[in-house]
Every structure is written in structure tokens, then in C-alpha cells.
Amino acid sequence: MKSSRRWSNIVKPVVAVSSLVALAGCAKDAPQDTWQPAGPNAKMIDDLQRPIFYIAGIVGVIVFAAVAWAVFRFRDRGQAMPEQTHGKPALEITLTVIPVLILIGVGIPTVGTIFDLAKTDDTEMTINVTGQQWWWEYDYPAVGDNAQVYGISEPIVTSGQLVIPEDTKVLLRVTSRDVIHSYWIPKLNGKKDSVPGRVHLLRMEGSEPGIYAGQCTEFCGLSHAYMRMEAVVLSKADYATWVANQLEPYTSPSADNALALEGEKLYLQQCARCHQVNGLLNPDGTPNVAAPDQYVVSGAAPNLTNLMTRNTFAGASWDLLTPECRDDVWNATSEEFGEKYLAGVSEDCLNQKDLREWLRNAPEKKPMYADPTKLADTGGKYRGMPALGLTEDQINALVAYLLELK
Amino acid sequence: MAIIERPSSEVAVAGGATVGVKPSEALGVFKRPAASTSWRDWIVTVDHKKLGIMYGVAAFFFFIVGGLEAVLIRLQLIAPDGKVLNADQYNQMFTMHATTMVFLFVMPMAAAFANYFVPLQIGARDVAFPRINAFGFWCFLFGGIFLNTSWFLGGAADGGWFMYAPNSSTLFSPSHGIDFWSMGLQITGIASLTGAINLIVTILNMRAPGMKMMRMPIFTWMVLVVQFLLLFAIPVITVALFLLTFQRSFDATFFDVASGADPLLWQHLFWIFGHPEVYILILPSFGIVSEILPVFSKKPLFGYPIVAMSGAAIGFVGWGVWAHHMFASGLGPVSVTVFSLATMAIAVPTGVKIVNWVMTMWGGKLSFTVPMLFSIALVVQFTIGGLSGVTHAVAPSDTQQTDTYYIVAHFHYVLFGGAIFGLFAGFYYWWPKMFRKQLSESLGRWNFWLMVIGMNMTFGPMHMLGLQGQPRRMAVWTEARAGEGFFNLGFWNRISSIGSLVLSLGVLLFIINIVYTHKSKKVAIAPLDPWDGRTLEWMTDSPPKEHNFDSIPTINNLDEFFHRKYAQDATTHEITQVATAEEVLAEMNAHPDEHIHMPSRSYWPILLALALPVIGYGLIYNRVILAVGVAMIVLTMFGWAMEPSTAADDDFDPPAPGDGGGHTKELAPLG
């Protein structure tokens, strides 16, 4: 009696937990779910891993059943001392050969997939991806098919969101400017480390227009948790529009937008040392060239040209869109997605709260080594964006200016 | 009987003549310490059993420290944008949690069991090098304390326990935390390396007559495999840590990309150590449950030679799988294939062990004592961890899983559900042997169930978190990436955090159980052979005398003690008890050995070990302190070298009374 009651005590939580686990498989729309491939590379991994998970599950159930049966059947009921057997060679060999066979069955498709995923000879587009503390830079070089097929006649440099055309075999050339990071968009492919001094190749291909979340997965120091990224897949037509927009020459804010004009001046004083805006002119008429290598340990700061065509800022840590506008883009159908994404960030949709907090005191919002009194170890250079000590009026002007960058 | 540290007043020289040699007396500053019952005896002891207990107490202290760090981590992650810790503190916390649990709890706790029980299991009186043994313990303790003082001296290491370059350089981690980390691990590494040599020599040379290798208890077998792993793995991390120290303290450029270095070098060095390290952590617990399952199934270990050899096979193949920690690091497809297949191959000997454990229980007569419960839980939980391990031996699938919580779930099932459950099984199993009292079984059951529930609640949901894309080592998680629905990442994070509190409660009950067992008058002294044991450690008093056995037994069987208690009828095959444990022991004690030499106590191990953290502080803060540390090393090594293993009678403190009889250097024949 006592033991059967004990058994029901064990069985109940086991049933409860396993049904929870089963339900969890249905957890809706986790944006970084590794079981929802949205491109052929991730699909290849998924096709390989699903059966392996099932096999592992079955083996597990068999082992648990054997343990449970042994525990139930052979418990001490006062039976005689069991025979002192030291083993049964035939049984042991059988039980060794079975896992060997299973693992051979797992190993063969694994090897095939490893080599399939490493293929790069059919690349249609190349993008340089560079990690640094704590954001990613995307450089679309104006060479080969990039220029001839996709219209990238001049290099495009962005950050925060990787933008790629649908059904296109994109090759990312991943590297780093400081420590090791790792590039990972789970729905498009597995991860690849970005290692300083090395270039690693990672295939990306999206089958459906949409926006796919990712996160730096190699511990990269203080703000590792805030180093996020998003990959945007656009239809080929929308992609051409995006490229054309990125390559449009810079124009200063119009004369009737005095606040934004003031913001442009302020930008030149406060931001342009590190952050490049292509085509922006200095007061003396010369092109402004940012020199982040003089101020930042990694030697780079996000290029802010066309900032408002992206939906995120500060290493994709925060959205440039308000939650409602963000959901509108993220949840759009694949037909509507391109149009909504290309609309960029309008004044109504701008996430004023996070952007203003960032401009007010960046290191308070995202942990960074940006205290000007503690830079002895880095030769006076920052790791991250320092607090600029801007007044609220200055922030208003800067926000008005940034809204023009699209 | 092989006693290595015997009095050396007579030395054989070439030609066969013996020459009297007067051993030089210890430097006079420290007279030879005599046996006593005060706390001072613990400072100077070289007794493997006392050192085992000291290893155990210190390791358990660090278990609590590492556990509190873990609870802080889980409290930080219980809700989005946690505010319990800031990012800097969080990074220190997970770095030190892993470092503490690996280097300061599981490894030394396994050393505690190995120290205490290997000599007993093989019928030896002590280990081969008792003073080295004491030195190893003090290195571990001082190294661990040194490492943890970084918390109070500007912050602990913040680069993760894997300490990847170049994030570990002074440019990216300017505090002294990583200096403390590398020097601290260097010091504890000395403990592991000397301990490994000591136990290998002990096991190979000091087994009782008749104890062939294939009659050794399986725990001793697993300890032997682990010591060989340590012997070859510790030098690798030693080199890596020296490179790191030179990089940080003396501007060496081993991992400096600008100087042409490749930071992947560190990863290879670290994991060439780091993967064998995983087996260093788990194999002692495999040994423990392989002792416990037969005892409480009343059957010998099923397939003993296969279990022993699969342990050795794991020890070999374990060297060829390190790069499976680096599938995303940009290795070429051929390398990835090799390491992927090697990793699958290691699943075979591991699976063999699980099969043999189940088969040991099969057909047995099972009694569910607390050590048995912990052992069965290990079999189940380790199986889960092993199967998730196979899913990331599949390299493409690993590129989705690595550095996510799925990996955290995997290795906690292996190391908490496996290694630590094995250690707890060992606590309950061997407690009456070490401390004469049996831990309360009813409190033990509460302890067990809370730990099982807590462990599965904490680490089970991490499978879901990882597969749904939550990376590791993030100081905060954000609602924006948590997904929709009730079972989103927030839900699983909460369950996991609550589970960690349940788990802590379980561990707390273990401590309460110890206090209760030893304070309550209701708990009687345990019988000599409380579990109906099968191996030699039960064939002596509880706790054993300093010299372990009055007479060294001659071994005729695997499970010698069982065969002295039970006999099988030749025709009916019925097994009947022919002697009680007390009778077996009385018979052994009736014919004690004539001369029992035991090693003498010494001050030098603790003094030499004390010099090492001084060097560490010197490297970090001040070259004068460094010079003091080096001087201490030289002087203590000289003192040690000059100290005879057993001193003259007049060299004791206090001096020997009268004619010098009655000291511990040589026990009078008993009986």
C-alpha cells in the first residue's frame, strides 16, 4: 500500500511536467526559435535535428522505462539473495552494438549536412559583417554581383539590421574589430563566431519576406546581453527600392525645418567625430569624415546614414519604432511586409522615449566603458558611447535632425 | 606491506654494506609536530583520512559560495530587465559560479572521496606520498581563498570560466579579477597535479596482496582513470594560464591580434584541458554509483570489466573531442566532421555504463535507501544529459544550440544531475564510515526529493529556453524577444528561478541533516556494516584507525568483503551468510601485523602552500611581496627536503618523554 501511494506521488508530477513540456513546443512566435526555419540553411539543420531529437526521445523513454520497471519489479519484497551474476557477454555486446548502429545512422546524414552547409561556390551576394562591442556593422561592397545584379553601385554601410533579398544565396564574411562575437539569426542559419583577424563565412538565405531576430552568442564583455541584431528579407523588387534609397545623395533638412537644421549643426559638433553620415558637409563646405578610430577602442561607430530606414538603434538594443508600429511591421504578411518596412520611421511612429534616454545618457541605458575619468587602460579611448551632456533643447533638435535621415 | 615513508636511518649502498645515516633534523625552527587531539593536529596532519575530510569540508564551503552565486544569477533572470545585479556584477557572478563549482567544489570533493577511500578500498595504510598529499590540500584551499579574495579587491574575474582571448586582456578587462583567476587556478592546479601523481602511485603500487587490477573496486578504477586525465590535462591549462598571466602582467602578445596572434589558440588550449576536465568531474561520481547500485541491489556490478574498460575508453576518447566546444568558431568542415563523429563515439562507452547500471538493478533485491535514490536519480538525469549531448554532437544542430540555454541545461543535467548527485549519494553512503553515525534517512528523503524537483525545475526549462533561442551569459533578457503566449521565455525563466530556490532548500536540508544527526541524542551509533557492504573499506572500524587495518587482508575476490560474509552452496547455488561483519573484523584483528610504520606529521606542506598565494599577490600588487613569496618557497622547500620522513625521537615538539617511546612514528604492535 505504502509503496503504491509513493508511486502515484511520483507519477503525477512526471505527467504534469511532461504535458507542460509538450505544450511548450507550441509556445507561440518566440522570435529566435531554433525550430522554425525560414530559409534553406536553417531548414537543412532542422531536417537533420528533428529525427535526432525523436530518436533521443525514444532512447530516453526506453531507458526510463527500464529503470522504472527495475525499480518496481525488483524492489526488496523479502525475496532470496539474488544470483551473483557478473554479466552476460552476449547481452552486453548486443547492447553495445545497438547504440553504435544508431550513432552510425545519426553520423552519416550529419557529415552530409556539415559539407552542404559549408558550400560557398554558388554565392549570389556578399556582405561583410563586422562585430565590435556591442553592435554589428554591415558593409555591402559594390563589387561583382552586388553591383551588377543588385544595383549596389557604391558601398553601403549600415548597422543594426542586415537587409537581404529573398531567395538569394548571401554569403556573410564575418569578422570582428575587438573581441570574439558570434553572428546568429536562428531562423536563417546556425551561428558563426566573428573572430578578430579572421574572416569566417556564413551562408544566409531567407525564403519569405519578413524580419528575423538574432543575438550575439559569444560572450563579448560588459554589454553582451544588449548586442542584438535583426535580419530583414525583402522581395527582389523591394530590395531594389531599398538599395536605391540607401544610395540617394544626402540632402540637408529643408529651410522650413529650423529645428532639424539646428540639429544638423549640433550633429556636426557632437556626433560627427565618430558617426559618419555620408554626404554631410562641414560648415566650410568640405565633406565630413568621421574619425572614430581616434576615440573608440574598436575604431568604429555605427554609420548613421539613412538611420530612419532601420527600425532599431544602439546595436539593435532598442526599437526606433513605437511598440504599435513595431508590431505592425513584425506581424505584417509577407506580401505587405516590404511596403511597411520600406516606409521607415515616421515622426508618429518614432520611439521617442528610448531614443531620448539614449541621447541623454547612453551608458546609463546600455552598460559601456564610457566614463571619461576611467580611460587610463585604453589610452583614452571609449568602449561605447559616452554621455554627451546635452540639454533637452539640444536633444529636441537632434531628434528632429535624425528623423530626416531616411 | 609497502610503506614508503619509513624511517631512513639505514641506507643500503652499493656492495651490500649498510651504512648508518643520521637524518638531519628539521631546521630547528619547527620541531616535528607530535600527534595531538587539538585543532593543531589538522594543520600538520598527513593522514589521508583527515585530509579527505578537510577536502570535503572546504569543498562543501565553496559549494555554498558557488550556490549563492547561482541563486543570485537566477534571481537576476526571474523577470525581464533584472535589477538585482548590474551587468558587470552579473558577468563576475557567472564567471565565478562556474569556476567555483568546477575547480573548488566538484574536483576537490571527488578528491575528498578519493583521498579517504582509495587507500581503504585497496587495503593500504596511507597514500604513497603523505606530505605531498597534505601539500595538495593546502594548495587547493589557499588557491580557492586567494581566488575569492578578488571579490573584495576590485572585483572578480569577468570573462567567463572559459576566459576567451582577447576579451581576457587588460584592455577589455582592466580590473585585477582575471589576474586573481589565473593565479588562483594555477595554485589549485598544483593540488590536482600532485594529487594525481600521488594516487596513481598509490593505486599501482600499494594494493593489498592478491588485489589484482581487475579485483579493484570500481570507484578506485574510476579514480585511477581520472588521475591519468588530470596528469595530462592539468599541464595544458597550466601552460595556458601562464600565457595569460604573461599577457596581462608582462605585456606578452600570445593572444594579441594586432601582433599577429590568433585568439583561437587560447580556445584550443582551454578545451584540450576543458573537455577531459568534464570527465574528470563526472567519472568519480560514476565510480560512486557503481559502488552503491550493487550494494543496494545485492548483486555484483553487472559487467564489471566492461564498466572499468569503458571508463578507460572514455578517458582516451575524451582527448579527441575538445573542438566540439568550437563548432561555431570557424573550423573547416573536415575538422568539424572529425570532432563531431568522435563526440558521437564517446556516447558508446557512456551508454554502456548506463546499460550496466540498469542491468545491475535488474533481477536484484533493491532497497531504496537515500544513497540508492541519489544513484538512481543520477542514472535517469545523466541519461537526459547524455541524450541532449548527442543532439549537439551533431555539429549542424550544435550551431543552433551552442551558447544557448540548451547547453546550460545539458551540462547541468550531466554535472548537477550526474556528478553532484553522485557526490551526494557518496555522502549518504560513506557518512557512517567516516563519522560513525548514519545521516537521518527520513530527512535524507526530503533532501533527495527537494533536490530532484529543484534540479529538474531549474534546469529542465532551460532546454526550452535554449531551443527557443535564449543565449547564455546575458545579464538581462528582454520581453521583446520572449515570444507570445503563456509558455513564453518569461514563463520558463520564472520556473527555473523558482526551481533554484527549491534546489537550495534541498541542499539546506542536507546541512540540517548533518547537524541533526550529530547533535541529536536519538541518532544512535551506526552499526559496523550498515549497508551490507561489499568492498574493503567496510572491513575495518568506523572511522578507521590511523593505520586503517590492523592486518592487511589478502584478497581473493572482487567484492572481497562480500565473499567473506557470504558463501554460495555448490549444488543449490543458494547464497547464505556465513559470517557477520563483526566476525570478519574480529578475525582480521586477531592477527595484527607486527610492525606498522606510519608517516610523521609535518609543518612544511602548509608553509610551502602558503607561499604560493603570496607570490600571487606579489605579481598583482608589488614586486617586494613577490620577492617575499619566492624567499618563502625556497626556504620551505629546503626545510621540507631536509626533513626526514620520520624524525629522530628528540626532534619532536614537545620532545619525546624519557626514552622516546610511544610516539606515532611507529605504532607498537597491537593486540
Boltz contact constraints between the chains, C-beta under 6 A:
constraints:
  - contact:
      token1: [A, 23]
      token2: [B, 487]
      max_distance: 6.0
  - contact:
      token1: [A, 24]
      token2: [B, 464]
      max_distance: 6.0
  - contact:
      token1: [A, 24]
      token2: [B, 487]
      max_distance: 6.0
  - contact:
      token1: [A, 27]
      token2: [B, 483]
      max_distance: 6.0
  - contact:
      token1: [A, 27]
      token2: [B, 485]
      max_distance: 6.0
  - contact:
      token1: [A, 27]
      token2: [B, 487]
      max_distance: 6.0
  - contact:
      token1: [A, 27]
      token2: [B, 488]
      max_distance: 6.0
  - contact:
      token1: [A, 28]
      token2: [B, 484]
      max_distance: 6.0
  - contact:
      token1: [A, 28]
      token2: [B, 485]
      max_distance: 6.0
  - contact:
      token1: [A, 29]
      token2: [B, 483]
      max_distance: 6.0
  - contact:
      token1: [A, 29]
      token2: [B, 484]
      max_distance: 6.0
  - contact:
      token1: [A, 30]
      token2: [B, 468]
      max_distance: 6.0
  - contact:
      token1: [A, 30]
      token2: [B, 483]
      max_distance: 6.0
  - contact:
      token1: [A, 31]
      token2: [B, 481]
      max_distance: 6.0
  - contact:
      token1: [A, 32]
      token2: [B, 469]
      max_distance: 6.0
  - contact:
      token1: [A, 33]
      token2: [B, 468]
      max_distance: 6.0
  - contact:
      token1: [A, 33]
      token2: [B, 469]
      max_distance: 6.0
  - contact:
      token1: [A, 34]
      token2: [B, 400]
      max_distance: 6.0
  - contact:
      token1: [A, 34]
      token2: [B, 467]
      max_distance: 6.0
  - contact:
      token1: [A, 34]
      token2: [B, 469]
      max_distance: 6.0
  - contact:
      token1: [A, 45]
      token2: [B, 396]
      max_distance: 6.0
  - contact:
      token1: [A, 45]
      token2: [B, 397]
      max_distance: 6.0
  - contact:
      token1: [A, 45]
      token2: [B, 400]
      max_distance: 6.0
  - contact:
      token1: [A, 48]
      token2: [B, 396]
      max_distance: 6.0
  - contact:
      token1: [A, 49]
      token2: [B, 397]
      max_distance: 6.0
  - contact:
      token1: [A, 52]
      token2: [B, 391]
      max_distance: 6.0
  - contact:
      token1: [A, 52]
      token2: [B, 394]
      max_distance: 6.0
  - contact:
      token1: [A, 56]
      token2: [B, 387]
      max_distance: 6.0
  - contact:
      token1: [A, 56]
      token2: [B, 390]
      max_distance: 6.0
  - contact:
      token1: [A, 56]
      token2: [B, 391]
      max_distance: 6.0
  - contact:
      token1: [A, 60]
      token2: [B, 387]
      max_distance: 6.0
  - contact:
      token1: [A, 63]
      token2: [B, 383]
      max_distance: 6.0
  - contact:
      token1: [A, 66]
      token2: [B, 358]
      max_distance: 6.0
  - contact:
      token1: [A, 67]
      token2: [B, 358]
      max_distance: 6.0
  - contact:
      token1: [A, 67]
      token2: [B, 379]
      max_distance: 6.0
  - contact:
      token1: [A, 67]
      token2: [B, 380]
      max_distance: 6.0
  - contact:
      token1: [A, 70]
      token2: [B, 361]
      max_distance: 6.0
  - contact:
      token1: [A, 70]
      token2: [B, 362]
      max_distance: 6.0
  - contact:
      token1: [A, 74]
      token2: [B, 364]
      max_distance: 6.0
  - contact:
      token1: [A, 74]
      token2: [B, 366]
      max_distance: 6.0
  - contact:
      token1: [A, 75]
      token2: [B, 366]
      max_distance: 6.0
  - contact:
      token1: [A, 76]
      token2: [B, 365]
      max_distance: 6.0
  - contact:
      token1: [A, 76]
      token2: [B, 366]
      max_distance: 6.0
  - contact:
      token1: [A, 76]
      token2: [B, 367]
      max_distance: 6.0
  - contact:
      token1: [A, 79]
      token2: [B, 365]
      max_distance: 6.0
  - contact:
      token1: [A, 81]
      token2: [B, 298]
      max_distance: 6.0
  - contact:
      token1: [A, 81]
      token2: [B, 575]
      max_distance: 6.0
  - contact:
      token1: [A, 82]
      token2: [B, 298]
      max_distance: 6.0
  - contact:
      token1: [A, 82]
      token2: [B, 299]
      max_distance: 6.0
  - contact:
      token1: [A, 82]
      token2: [B, 363]
      max_distance: 6.0
  - contact:
      token1: [A, 82]
      token2: [B, 364]
      max_distance: 6.0
  - contact:
      token1: [A, 82]
      token2: [B, 365]
      max_distance: 6.0
  - contact:
      token1: [A, 84]
      token2: [B, 300]
      max_distance: 6.0
  - contact:
      token1: [A, 86]
      token2: [B, 300]
      max_distance: 6.0
  - contact:
      token1: [A, 87]
      token2: [B, 302]
      max_distance: 6.0
  - contact:
      token1: [A, 87]
      token2: [B, 303]
      max_distance: 6.0
  - contact:
      token1: [A, 92]
      token2: [B, 303]
      max_distance: 6.0
  - contact:
      token1: [A, 92]
      token2: [B, 306]
      max_distance: 6.0
  - contact:
      token1: [A, 95]
      token2: [B, 355]
      max_distance: 6.0
  - contact:
      token1: [A, 96]
      token2: [B, 352]
      max_distance: 6.0
  - contact:
      token1: [A, 99]
      token2: [B, 348]
      max_distance: 6.0
  - contact:
      token1: [A, 99]
      token2: [B, 351]
      max_distance: 6.0
  - contact:
      token1: [A, 100]
      token2: [B, 348]
      max_distance: 6.0
  - contact:
      token1: [A, 103]
      token2: [B, 344]
      max_distance: 6.0
  - contact:
      token1: [A, 107]
      token2: [B, 341]
      max_distance: 6.0
  - contact:
      token1: [A, 107]
      token2: [B, 344]
      max_distance: 6.0
  - contact:
      token1: [A, 110]
      token2: [B, 340]
      max_distance: 6.0
  - contact:
      token1: [A, 110]
      token2: [B, 394]
      max_distance: 6.0
  - contact:
      token1: [A, 111]
      token2: [B, 337]
      max_distance: 6.0
  - contact:
      token1: [A, 113]
      token2: [B, 396]
      max_distance: 6.0
  - contact:
      token1: [A, 114]
      token2: [B, 333]
      max_distance: 6.0
  - contact:
      token1: [A, 114]
      token2: [B, 336]
      max_distance: 6.0
  - contact:
      token1: [A, 114]
      token2: [B, 337]
      max_distance: 6.0
  - contact:
      token1: [A, 114]
      token2: [B, 395]
      max_distance: 6.0
  - contact:
      token1: [A, 115]
      token2: [B, 333]
      max_distance: 6.0
  - contact:
      token1: [A, 117]
      token2: [B, 396]
      max_distance: 6.0
  - contact:
      token1: [A, 118]
      token2: [B, 333]
      max_distance: 6.0
  - contact:
      token1: [A, 179]
      token2: [B, 166]
      max_distance: 6.0
  - contact:
      token1: [A, 179]
      token2: [B, 167]
      max_distance: 6.0
  - contact:
      token1: [A, 179]
      token2: [B, 172]
      max_distance: 6.0
  - contact:
      token1: [A, 180]
      token2: [B, 164]
      max_distance: 6.0
  - contact:
      token1: [A, 182]
      token2: [B, 328]
      max_distance: 6.0
  - contact:
      token1: [A, 186]
      token2: [B, 469]
      max_distance: 6.0
  - contact:
      token1: [A, 190]
      token2: [B, 399]
      max_distance: 6.0
  - contact:
      token1: [A, 190]
      token2: [B, 400]
      max_distance: 6.0
  - contact:
      token1: [A, 191]
      token2: [B, 328]
      max_distance: 6.0
  - contact:
      token1: [A, 191]
      token2: [B, 399]
      max_distance: 6.0
  - contact:
      token1: [A, 192]
      token2: [B, 328]
      max_distance: 6.0
  - contact:
      token1: [A, 193]
      token2: [B, 328]
      max_distance: 6.0
  - contact:
      token1: [A, 193]
      token2: [B, 329]
      max_distance: 6.0
  - contact:
      token1: [A, 193]
      token2: [B, 330]
      max_distance: 6.0
  - contact:
      token1: [A, 196]
      token2: [B, 257]
      max_distance: 6.0
  - contact:
      token1: [A, 197]
      token2: [B, 257]
      max_distance: 6.0
  - contact:
      token1: [A, 200]
      token2: [B, 330]
      max_distance: 6.0
  - contact:
      token1: [A, 213]
      token2: [B, 481]
      max_distance: 6.0
  - contact:
      token1: [A, 215]
      token2: [B, 471]
      max_distance: 6.0
  - contact:
      token1: [A, 217]
      token2: [B, 403]
      max_distance: 6.0
  - contact:
      token1: [A, 217]
      token2: [B, 471]
      max_distance: 6.0
  - contact:
      token1: [A, 219]
      token2: [B, 160]
      max_distance: 6.0
  - contact:
      token1: [A, 219]
      token2: [B, 473]
      max_distance: 6.0
  - contact:
      token1: [A, 221]
      token2: [B, 167]
      max_distance: 6.0
  - contact:
      token1: [A, 221]
      token2: [B, 172]
      max_distance: 6.0
  - contact:
      token1: [A, 222]
      token2: [B, 87]
      max_distance: 6.0
  - contact:
      token1: [A, 225]
      token2: [B, 474]
      max_distance: 6.0
  - contact:
      token1: [A, 225]
      token2: [B, 475]
      max_distance: 6.0
  - contact:
      token1: [A, 225]
      token2: [B, 476]
      max_distance: 6.0
  - contact:
      token1: [A, 367]
      token2: [B, 87]
      max_distance: 6.0
  - contact:
      token1: [A, 377]
      token2: [B, 174]
      max_distance: 6.0
